[in-house]
Amino acid sequence: MKKFVVIVIVIACVIAAWQIWRRLAGEAEVAPALDSSQTTRTVTLYFGSRDGKSLVPESREIRAREDAVGDLRGLIEALTSGPRESGVPTLPSAARLLGAFIADGTAYLDFSREIVDNSTGSTAGEYIMIASLVNTVCSNFTGLEAVRILVEGEEVDTLGGHLLISRPLRPGDWR
């Protein structure tokens, strides 16, 4: 229980420090700068292949947001909605992104419990889900090097019981 309290306090401190730094220094540019005429941005989403052994990229236009965290939310919404072309969905459609923030080159994604409860249950399915998230996020934001996945505000060791995700997840480890 003490470990959980310490983790929550550390996460809250990181969020607070980041908010203060943003206000004092101006938000660091993580997403491409948008001019007033640009209302969409082209992103690459990574879905599972039909054989379940690799990722399939899909380009898509999504609504541009005013800040990097808004763009991150839009990106995850598009990924959760599933592919429009030949890939297969990687995230449970019931999973919701509850929160997101960016700190020190890492995107923190806080999902609802459905990301665990509605996962495929297989090692391959869990791997493709994590690889899809990590590669989608890191390939669409300059300066983002890793992803941390939280579930209902808590760090978790695994999403499906097979793969450890208790550290920053980098694209090179999830191809």
Buried (B, 14 or more C-beta within 10 A) or exposed (E): EEEEEEBEEEBEEBBEEBEEEEEEEEBEEBBBEBEEEEEEBEBEBBBBEEEEEEBBEBEBEBEBBEBBBBBBBBBBEBBBBBBEEEBBBBBBEEBBBBBBBBBEEBBBBBBBEBBBEBBBEEEEBBBBBBBBBBBBBBBBBEEBBBBBBBBEEEBBEBBBEBBEBEEBBBBEEBE
